[in-house]
Amino acid sequence: MTFLGKYLTNKSINKAEVARKTGINESRHNNICTNEDTNLKAEELYLISKAIDADSNEILKKVYEHLKLSK
């Protein structure tokens, strides 16, 4: 499961409803939530945040908090 998938699961978000509201088809939505090799687009993250009425910066931080700068 991806960081986005974990975030949505922890918030008890209905993924099918998010897919419907955002226009992201369920197959793509399933990929960005379960397949760690799938790249999440900024547009998708923004639409998802609007669909769940959440701050996109909060989601961005949760989804990408594992990234660190090179030394």
Buried (B, 14 or more C-beta within 10 A) or exposed (E): EBBBBEBBEEEEBEBEEBBBBBEBEEEBBBBBBEEEEBEBEEEBBBBBBEBBEBEBEEBBEBBEEEEEEEE
